[in-house]
Amino acid sequence: MKEQMIHEKAIRLIEGGQVVVGGHLVRMEHDKYITEPYHCCDIDYSCSLYSEMYFICKECDKILKKDCFLKLVNNDKEIKQ
């Protein structure tokens, strides 16, 4: 996967948007009170080492300098296109 595409999707997520990753519509969250964000992640079944999901999540972490996690968006009325 191209680094530029990963970076662009991560930026969109950080800005509050939603992107399609691995065929799933996701949004990014972080919470300063959560010490292990991976327990909050909805994507554990489709996130494996070196997958698109993994690289985008890690890019969000790197840009924000804090642990982030991805949440699935499904039929949510607040979907931003």
Contacts in CASP RR format, 6 or more apart in sequence:
PFRMAT RR
TARGET T0000
AUTHOR 0000-0000-0000
METHOD contacts of the structure
MODEL  1
MKEQMIHEKAIRLIEGGQVVVGGHLVRMEHDKYITEPYHCCDIDYSCSLY
SEMYFICKECDKILKKDCFLKLVNNDKEIKQ
1 52 0 8 1.000
1 55 0 8 1.000
6 52 0 8 1.000
6 55 0 8 1.000
6 56 0 8 1.000
6 59 0 8 1.000
7 59 0 8 1.000
9 19 0 8 1.000
9 21 0 8 1.000
9 56 0 8 1.000
9 59 0 8 1.000
10 28 0 8 1.000
10 56 0 8 1.000
10 59 0 8 1.000
10 60 0 8 1.000
10 63 0 8 1.000
11 63 0 8 1.000
12 18 0 8 1.000
12 19 0 8 1.000
13 19 0 8 1.000
13 26 0 8 1.000
13 27 0 8 1.000
13 28 0 8 1.000
13 56 0 8 1.000
13 60 0 8 1.000
13 68 0 8 1.000
13 70 0 8 1.000
14 28 0 8 1.000
14 60 0 8 1.000
14 63 0 8 1.000
14 64 0 8 1.000
16 27 0 8 1.000
16 28 0 8 1.000
16 80 0 8 1.000
17 27 0 8 1.000
17 28 0 8 1.000
17 80 0 8 1.000
18 25 0 8 1.000
18 26 0 8 1.000
18 27 0 8 1.000
18 73 0 8 1.000
18 79 0 8 1.000
18 80 0 8 1.000
19 25 0 8 1.000
19 26 0 8 1.000
19 56 0 8 1.000
20 26 0 8 1.000
21 52 0 8 1.000
21 53 0 8 1.000
21 56 0 8 1.000
21 70 0 8 1.000
22 46 0 8 1.000
22 51 0 8 1.000
22 52 0 8 1.000
22 53 0 8 1.000
24 43 0 8 1.000
24 46 0 8 1.000
24 53 0 8 1.000
24 72 0 8 1.000
25 72 0 8 1.000
25 73 0 8 1.000
25 74 0 8 1.000
25 79 0 8 1.000
26 42 0 8 1.000
26 43 0 8 1.000
26 53 0 8 1.000
26 70 0 8 1.000
26 71 0 8 1.000
26 72 0 8 1.000
26 73 0 8 1.000
27 70 0 8 1.000
27 71 0 8 1.000
27 73 0 8 1.000
28 57 0 8 1.000
28 60 0 8 1.000
28 68 0 8 1.000
28 69 0 8 1.000
28 70 0 8 1.000
28 71 0 8 1.000
29 40 0 8 1.000
29 68 0 8 1.000
29 69 0 8 1.000
29 70 0 8 1.000
29 71 0 8 1.000
30 37 0 8 1.000
30 64 0 8 1.000
30 66 0 8 1.000
30 67 0 8 1.000
30 68 0 8 1.000
30 69 0 8 1.000
31 37 0 8 1.000
31 40 0 8 1.000
32 66 0 8 1.000
34 40 0 8 1.000
34 67 0 8 1.000
34 69 0 8 1.000
37 67 0 8 1.000
37 68 0 8 1.000
37 69 0 8 1.000
38 44 0 8 1.000
38 67 0 8 1.000
38 69 0 8 1.000
40 69 0 8 1.000
40 71 0 8 1.000
41 47 0 8 1.000
41 57 0 8 1.000
41 69 0 8 1.000
41 70 0 8 1.000
41 71 0 8 1.000
42 70 0 8 1.000
42 71 0 8 1.000
42 72 0 8 1.000
43 53 0 8 1.000
43 57 0 8 1.000
43 69 0 8 1.000
43 70 0 8 1.000
43 72 0 8 1.000
46 53 0 8 1.000
47 53 0 8 1.000
47 54 0 8 1.000
47 57 0 8 1.000
47 70 0 8 1.000
48 54 0 8 1.000
53 70 0 8 1.000
56 70 0 8 1.000
57 68 0 8 1.000
57 69 0 8 1.000
57 70 0 8 1.000
60 68 0 8 1.000
61 67 0 8 1.000
61 68 0 8 1.000
73 79 0 8 1.000
END
